[in-house]
Amino acid sequence: MHITHKVLVDQVSANLFKKSGKLESQRSWLAMRNYLEQLDTEQLKLILKEDS
């Protein structure tokens, strides 16, 4: 099954949110999302794997 880059970014973001237990400021949330968007698919998969 092929997972799109956007779906991976969404999954990593959701995992980080679950870990922190709180929603950061909109500015920091957007900065994190922007950073994740710049990572390639393999980097995002590695982050997800490390979180599990």
C-alpha positions in Angstrom: 0.0 0.0 0.0 1.4 3.4 -1.0 1.0 6.2 1.6 1.2 9.7 0.3 3.6 12.3 1.7 0.7 14.3 3.0 -0.8 11.3 4.9 2.6 10.7 6.5 2.9 14.3 7.6 -0.6 14.0 9.1 0.3 10.8 10.9 3.6 12.2 12.3 1.8 15.4 13.4 -0.9 13.4 15.1 1.6 11.2 16.9 3.5 14.2 18.2 0.2 15.8 19.3 -0.7 12.6 21.2 2.7 12.5 22.9 2.6 16.1 24.0 -1.0 15.9 25.2 -1.6 19.5 24.3 -1.9 21.7 21.4 0.9 24.1 20.9 0.4 27.6 19.7 -0.8 27.9 16.2 2.6 29.4 15.2 4.6 26.6 16.6 2.2 24.0 15.2 2.5 25.5 11.7 6.3 25.6 12.0 6.4 21.9 12.9 4.1 21.1 10.0 6.3 23.1 7.7 9.4 21.2 8.9 7.6 17.9 8.4 6.6 18.9 4.9 10.2 19.3 4.0 11.2 15.8 5.0 11.1 13.1 2.4 8.9 10.1 2.6 11.5 7.7 4.1 12.4 10.2 6.9 8.7 10.5 7.8 8.3 6.7 7.8 11.4 6.4 10.1 9.9 8.9 12.5 6.6 6.9 12.6 8.6 3.7 13.1 10.5 5.1 16.0 7.3 6.4 17.7 5.7 2.9 17.7 
